[in-house]
Amino acid sequence: MCAARLRRLWGGGSAAINAWLTIPSSWTAEIVANAGFDAVTIDRQHGLFGERDCVHVLQAIGTTDAVPLARVRWNDPDEIMRVLDAGAQGIICPMVNTRAEAEAFVGACRYPPVGVRSYGPIRAGLRSPEAYFARANETIIALAMIETVESLGELPRILATPGLDGVYVGTVDLGISLGVANPFDPDGAELRKAIDEILKETKERRCIAGIHVGSPEKAMGRIREGFDLVTSMNDSVSLRRLAEATASASRRGAELSGRALP
């Protein structure tokens, strides 16, 4: 099971580099997954994926060595189980605010007796349903998003949830919940303090800490701090930046040639 590759990285003290997909295209997913990332996450919450899109993109990622993860739309056992059955090797669950919510999330990721996941890995167990079942509970990755003031207060209890592998910081929502002036700046004093607190609590309990960043340079900084899963690329953001830069450079070229465009 390919999620074991991430566990081996983390077990050896290494960090994993993650890409974030919002575009419901198997082709763009295949391009990103072949680029060399350790993991690629399908964003079901804010991305544009329908259920069929999710399957197609998981098939594309499956042609590579990248570990397919998914952020689900909500802490909903039906969706969590269906995404896992479709082949996601780990789940990032948004807005986990309490120990009870963390327990419900983990339960949906694990088969009995440790969880409540219903058996039916239609695509995940394609090669060997029995082998998949035997290893799924110990291999599937479960990360709870910490992105509210409430979850900050509950963090020690959330991290103590049996079967929870770690947390993923939702920096913007956390900033909004904290009421900071600029929730888009993770280096602002109050938001920075909260992120540092999350990282400290998580590492003390030897759990995985994940986070979004805005550039490879910021990814390097977060890895040095101790984060284990760092998302350094978003397909929509990357495409927009490239398109804007290309359009701007082309327009400057036209102006220099004396054929300025309107």
C-alpha positions, 0 to 999 in steps of 0.5 A: 500500500503506497501510504506506507511510503509516507510513513517510511519517510516520517519514520526516518525523520524526513519531511514529505512535499505535497501538491494540492489539486483543485482542478478536476482534470486527470491530465493536470493531475497526472502532470503534477503527480509526475513532477516528483512530489511525495504526495498529491492531495485532491481537495474535495472541500474547496476544489471543483471535484465531483465524485467521478472526477475524484475517481479519474484523478486518483487513477491518474495519480496511481500511475506514479509513485506519489501517494494520493491523499484527499481533503474531504468536504466535511467530517462525514463518514459517508464521504470519508469511506467512499473516498478511501474506497476509491483509492485515497491513501489518506484523509485530511479532514477539515474543521475538527474542533473537539476530541469527539469529532476527532474520534468520529473522523478516525473511526470512519477511516478504520475498520472494526474493531478499532473503527466503523468503516464499512468494508467495500474497497471497490477500487482501493482493493482492486489487486487484492481485497484481502491484502488491502483489508489486512493492512488498511488500519495500520496504513491509511493516514488520518490528519485532522485540520486545526483551524479554529480557536476552539480546536486550539483549546482542544488540541492536546485532547485531539492529538491524544485520539487513538488512531489519529496520525496528526494534524494539518494547519488551516492557516487562513481559517485559523487566522479568521477565527483568531480575528487577526488583521490579515489572515493571509499572512502566516507570519503575523505575530498572533497567527505565527504564535498559534502555528508555533503552538500547534507544532510544539504540541504535535511534535511533543506527542510524536504526531505528524504536522502538516501545513500549507505554504506559498512557495518552495522557499517557505516550504524549506523554512517550515521543514526546518521548523519541524513540519512533516507534510508541507504543501508547496504547490496548488494547481490553480494558484500555479497556473494563475501565476504563470498565466499572469506572468506570461501575459505581462511579459508578452505585453512588455515585449509588444510595447518594446517592439512599438506595437503596444496592445490595448 
